[in-house]
Amino acid sequence: MDRRVRWALTPPGRRLLTEGAQRIYDFGSGEHVWDGTWLLVLVSVPESKRDLRHRVRTRLSRAGFGS
């Protein structure tokens, strides 16, 4: 019996991997001059919604925000 397996990324999966690779390989490239302004994001998610807290934290981290 011959079995064949085919895998494919969904569009969101492909986007996630593409953006991740871009962050990794672009890190430190180019000269970025800080203009002296800050962007502060405050998010309040109740402890009872840990899954949502984790998703928000992960997405902000991927967007370049720190803790």
N, C-alpha and C positions, 0 to 999 in steps of 0.2 A: 504494500500500500504506500503510495507516494503522497506525502503531506507537504503542503506548501503554506507558508505563513507570510502574510504581507502586513507590514506596519506602515502607518502614515500619521503624521502630526495633524492635529486640528489647527485651524487658523490661529486660535488663541495660544496654543502650544508653540507653534512656529514663531509667533510674535514674541512670546516670553523668552525663547532661546535666542532669537535674533537680538533682542534688546539686551539680554544678559551678556552675550558675546561682545556687543558694542561697548558696554560699560567696562568689561574686562580689558579689551584691547585698546580702548581709547584712554584709559586711565593714565594720567601723567603726560599725555601727548598734547602738544600745543601749549601756548602760553595764555593762561587765564588771569587777567588782572581784575582784582576785586574792586568793585565800584563803591564800596563802603556801605552798601545797604544790606539789610538782613531780611529774610523771609521767615516768619515764625508761624508755625501751624500748631494750633491747640485743638486737641480732639478729646472728647469725653465719652467713653463707652463704659457702661456699667460692668462690674465684675461678673455679673450673671451672664454676660454675652462674651465669654472668653474667645469663642471661635471668631467672632467679628473683630474683637480687639486684635487678635493675632493677624487676621487678614489686613486690617488697616495698618498695623505696625510693619508688616512685611512689604506692603505696597509702598508705603512712605520710604522705607529703607531702600527699596529698589529705585525709587525716584531720586535718591541722593540725600534724603533727610536723615539726620542723626537722632539719637534718643534724647 
